[in-house]
Amino acid sequence: MTSREGSRGSAPAPRPGGATTDTWWKDAVIYCADVQTFQDSDGDGQGDLPGMTRRLDHLHDLGVTCLWLLPLAPTADRDDGYDVTALFGVDPRLGTVSDLRDLTRAAAARGIRVVLDLVINHTSVDHPWFVQARRDPASRYRDFYVWRDEPAPEDPGDLVVPGVESSVWEYDDVAGAYYLHHFYRHQADLNLGNPLVRNEIASAMVRWLRCGVAGFRIDSVPFLFAKGADGAGTDPRPYLRQLRELALRVRPDAMLLGEVNLDYPTMRTYFGGSSGDALTMQFDFGLMQATYLALARSDAGPLERALGERLSLGPMNQFATFLRSHDELTIDRLTPQEQDEVFAKFAPDPRMRIYGRGVRRRLAPLLDGDPARLRLAYSLLMSMPGALVLYYGDEIGMGDDLSLPDRMPVRTPMQWAPGPNGGFSTAEAEHLARPVVTGTYGPDYVNVLMQQQDPSSLLSDVRRLIRLRRSSHEVGWGDPVIVEHDAESVLAHALVHGRAWTLFVHHFGDEDTLVDIPVPPRLGAQDVLVDALTGERHRVHDGRLALALAPYGRLWLREVDRELA
């Protein structure tokens, strides 16, 4: 046995109503950005929507097809926009709804769709709904939240921010009752069991979509019906189906990307089961965590196992693969021993850790700024089946600021050029939304302008990998084939879609190694394969490849005829 194969649908995705819909999200290149720290257009120290629009050419040149924006709605600003005071509208610091429409139009002209973070699990306690709910038990808004005379029992894992909060229940002196909050106490959970709350969410979604938005990343999906809420235990599928059907009625190419950090069998439920008509996409937390364990061990085994356990998805669903995001790098799905290995390798200083389960570092410093390991990590990410998610600034190897609290070290201003504030803003440093990173990862050493002019830079490499990925539809639609061999430090896998395929080889070790790899029969009889990254040719003997791999080596092997086409 030389390969293990999964299966994946390859037909155009049917809509729940029976018609076909645009499946652009199947192989999307999604770029996550925080408007507040991306580009300031008016010198007030805050990034804004006009600034984001001004920088769209960078995304277009990079190869991005979808821009995911962190929350835009009005906020009390105690959790970087996730403590909303309205479900629709743009926080005045970031611009206006008109600015958002301008952005979506300008992005569409460059072939880029825009999706927004949709926060529907909770609101700020400063939201007018909660203000009225706490004051008047007879208010229509009282049942918009979850109240109890006494706290309900809690289980481990109910609290998302342990060490910061000690309970999911908070007593409110004004209301004379306890309210539910799975996150911070200043974020009261909405009662999704109340039809009026669902109506408000639906109204906000429609208004966003009519601004030109192509879908939503839905925050904290499993907590929408979590223990303690009035809808606790409710099957999430009917409500998620309603949201998806609503989005598709307004915009036929709309997609819903869910934050669901659960095991693969449970994730199937959030996709909608065999019908696949609930969430369009989900982040692949399992594959991400296996990647870091593999990198920590210099052993491909964790990734091979994760790929083998991964769900086979139909044409209506997709995974979003990623290495970093705006949150902590969570490793909660690993065993305690595996977590210790990852912490010891990538977060040896306790300041680098958070919530007992996460790492609050960016990718570049986490890998010690090693260009070879960074290029391996990006090549590995882009070779995984599914859509691709990049976090802003990682394409140039930005650093972090561990002096900032909680999750903020990775949310510093984008570094566009050398000099003060890295081209982010003309404001004085004390007026910036957040301080710019200093030291060897500061803008004098790490910035877009310098790397644009250097064909050997990380930015140039990432751009080239994205270009290759976008020309390889097997990555979005393909069947994964894990190729077995004897080198523990080497991952070999192929993605196949119809007659198109790519065989990927990645070496996790820091020493030269020799590996003998069987070419899977599914790829057909081959005499010579060419590495799409370097143009180097590799001869196949009796169906096998003998490869000499340098430390952190990577290969994207294809048929010679395909590369010449």
Stockholm file with secondary structure:
# STOCKHOLM 1.0

chainA/1-565         MTSREGSRGSAPAPRPGGATTDTWWKDAVIYCADVQTFQDSDGDGQGDLPGMTRRLDHLHDLGVTCLWLLPLAPTADRDDGYDVTALFGVDPRLGTVSDLRDLTRAAAARGIRVVLDLVINHTSVDHPWFVQARRDPASRYRDFYVWRDEPAPEDPGDLVVPGVESSVWEYDDVAGAYYLHHFYRHQADLNLGNPLVRNEIASAMVRWLRCGVAGFRIDSVPFLFAKGADGAGTDPRPYLRQLRELALRVRPDAMLLGEVNLDYPTMRTYFGGSSGDALTMQFDFGLMQATYLALARSDAGPLERALGERLSLGPMNQFATFLRSHDELTIDRLTPQEQDEVFAKFAPDPRMRIYGRGVRRRLAPLLDGDPARLRLAYSLLMSMPGALVLYYGDEIGMGDDLSLPDRMPVRTPMQWAPGPNGGFSTAEAEHLARPVVTGTYGPDYVNVLMQQQDPSSLLSDVRRLIRLRRSSHEVGWGDPVIVEHDAESVLAHALVHGRAWTLFVHHFGDEDTLVDIPVPPRLGAQDVLVDALTGERHRVHDGRLALALAPYGRLWLREVDRELA
#=GR chainA/1-565 SS CCEEECCCCCSCCBCTTSSBCCCGGGGCEEEEECGGGTCCSSSSSSCCHHHHHHTHHHHHHHTCCEEEECCCSCBCSSSTTCSBSCSSSCCTTTCCHHHHHHHHHHHHHTTCEEEEEECCSEEETTSHHHHHHHHCTTSTTGGGBCEESSCCCCCTTSCSSBTTBSCSEEEETTTTEEEECSSCTTEEEBCTTSHHHHHHHHHHHHHHHTTTCCEEEETTGGGGGCTTSTTTTCCHHHHHHHHHHHHHHHCTTCEEEECCCSCHHHHHHHHTGGGCCSCSEEECHHHHHHHHHHHHHTCSHHHHHHHHHSCCCCTTCEEEECSCCSSCEECTTSCHHHHHHHHHHHCCSGGGEETTTEECCCHHHHTTTCHHHHHHHHHHHHTSSSEEEEETTGGGTCCCCTTSCTTGGGCCCCCCSSSGGGGSCSSCGGGSSSCCCCGGGSTTTSCHHHHHTCTTSHHHHHHHHHHHHHTCTHHHHCEEEEECCSCTTEEEEEEEETTEEEEEEEECCSSCEEEEEECCGGGCCCSEEEETTTCCEEEEETTEEEEEECTTCEEEEEEHHHHHC
#=GC SS_cons         CCEEECCCCCSCCBCTTSSBCCCGGGGCEEEEECGGGTCCSSSSSSCCHHHHHHTHHHHHHHTCCEEEECCCSCBCSSSTTCSBSCSSSCCTTTCCHHHHHHHHHHHHHTTCEEEEEECCSEEETTSHHHHHHHHCTTSTTGGGBCEESSCCCCCTTSCSSBTTBSCSEEEETTTTEEEECSSCTTEEEBCTTSHHHHHHHHHHHHHHHTTTCCEEEETTGGGGGCTTSTTTTCCHHHHHHHHHHHHHHHCTTCEEEECCCSCHHHHHHHHTGGGCCSCSEEECHHHHHHHHHHHHHTCSHHHHHHHHHSCCCCTTCEEEECSCCSSCEECTTSCHHHHHHHHHHHCCSGGGEETTTEECCCHHHHTTTCHHHHHHHHHHHHTSSSEEEEETTGGGTCCCCTTSCTTGGGCCCCCCSSSGGGGSCSSCGGGSSSCCCCGGGSTTTSCHHHHHTCTTSHHHHHHHHHHHHHTCTHHHHCEEEEECCSCTTEEEEEEEETTEEEEEEEECCSSCEEEEEECCGGGCCCSEEEETTTCCEEEEETTEEEEEECTTCEEEEEEHHHHHC
//
